[in-house]
Amino acid sequence: MRWIARCLLAAWLCALPLKPAWKGFFPGPPPDRAVYRALLVGCDHFLTQEDTGTAAEHNVQIVGDALLKDGRYALIRSRSVSSPEQLDESIAEAFRGAKEGDTSLLYISTHGLFEEGEASNASAALILSDGREETKLYAAQLEEMLDRVPGHKILILDACNSGAFIGKGLSGGADRVCFIGPQYHVLCSAGGSEASWYFQGAEAASSAGASYFATVLADGLGPGADVNQDAVVTVDEIYAYLLENYAASTPQMYPQHDGAFPFFAYGEAEAPAVPKAVTGLTFEDTLLTAGQSRIAFSFTVQREVELYYQVIYHENGAWQFDQAQHFLDSEGEGGTVLPGRKARTLALNTGLEDAYGYVMIQLITLEEGHPVFQGARLLCVQPAEGEVQLRVAVDPAFLPDIGQELCILAQHDVPCALSVRILNQQGRVVRRLAYETPSRPQQLTPNASSFYWDGLTQTGEAAPAGLYTVQVQTCLGGRVFLSESAPVELIRRESPEAGEEQGGTGR
């Protein structure tokens, strides 16, 4: 998949090995304070999968550089591993000395495997490889390794189908859910049925590139994702930042609402030698109606750059990178864009007035001959009118006290804006999970959007045991479409039949 000129080469991300090329040792906090440690793992060379140049190595580099801004990290290491045994040894070494109250962060970027329709999500795997030896890593194996590490664990999986490791983004829910409990905080670059993507320069494919996910993650570790500007980025804040700025796939997280757990803290760190070229990307609207062809957005250019827009359409269940439209933005001499706040409008070329679907717009600069991803937005284009086949699928029961979340699949045959509410037996709303939220192409079968309820009310209190229903609503052409689920039993530990062996509940 290539651009005609000065382009991005888009490909599956299921990547990463690394020469211990990036390694850092830093003085930590006093021994009576919580210690943060990080292990970053990447694989680029494979026996059964496509190599990814040095994209995984670059991912580890940019994530590591971002973590350096958080002075709480006493140790940051990178490793190349080709087997679960090597990974287990690396985890034991990197997190040695961890105690309750400490935080251990593991980032893995590699190829991920899971076929939609497989009987069990337990078959989902990450590929560990150095180009000479290659093995599969399963969620249960990784959970066993991390269970031996005391304290909080932040797990970041940057790979295709990585959401299957936490039972999310799957058409049929999950029958094997790992990493449950308050000590785990998990971010995945894609749902269990989705691909994840990386980019690299067509002119120097072996020397440039990274995943879209890692790039957006690193950008958000600082003021970008810090909504309340308190110099601490929580897991909720970084997830919201990824959801908005990382458009190629749908990131997943566990627990779905991680509250104020501090993912990252920053202070008055030195400004980078080369600051990010484009910041403050804002779209006038990301929910459009068929027939609307013009998209208005604005952003700030920090330094003079060459700037391109790439418009990619989602067709036949995949992003059509090889048919992307490209627009050069220039206002200065030599085809550059000058510093300052910019307002722009692009026209969609859908070919039909009544065409609907999903569109991704990426901002890319060309720096030293290489394309650099600056940001993206996902646009949902809904039909102007018509019927919406709306259905809700849920599991019959779940136990939030042991960390389970109720998986909700809102089925819809066209792109639309969804509102999702949880109702008690009296018909009162106890939780609003979404309000007119544009759907995303999550590759679920049938077409659906996934939502998750953790058993909490709108005020953050534990909802009592009992029966609940899920109500999903959308509006199209002035008409309201509504669907309710079958009753769902919320089981609390103190319930007479509550037990941890309840089966079939997916997140």
Beta strands, then each sheet from edge to edge (+ up, - down):
strand 1: 8-13
strand 2: 24-25
strand 3: 36-42
strand 4: 73-79
strand 5: 103-109
strand 6: 112-113
strand 7: 125-129
strand 8: 134-138
strand 9: 152-158
strand 10: 184-188
strand 11: 196-201
strand 12: 210-211
strand 13: 232-234
strand 14: 252-254
strand 15: 262-265
strand 16: 278-283
strand 17: 287-289
strand 18: 294-301
strand 19: 306-315
strand 20: 318-319
strand 21: 325-329
strand 22: 340-347
strand 23: 357-367
strand 24: 370-382
strand 25: 391-394
strand 26: 397-398
strand 27: 406-411
strand 28: 417-423
strand 29: 429-438
strand 30: 448-453
strand 31: 466-476
strand 32: 479-484
strand 33: 488-490
sheet 1: 1+ 11- 12+
sheet 2: 2+ 4- 3- 5- 9- 10- 14+
sheet 3: 6+ 7- 8+
sheet 4: 13+ 15-
sheet 5: 16+ 18- 22+
sheet 6: 17+ 24+ 23- 19+ 20-
sheet 7: 17+ 24+ 23- 19+ 21-
sheet 8: 25+ 27- 30+
sheet 9: 26+ 33+ 31- 28+ 29-
sheet 10: 26+ 33+ 31- 32+
end
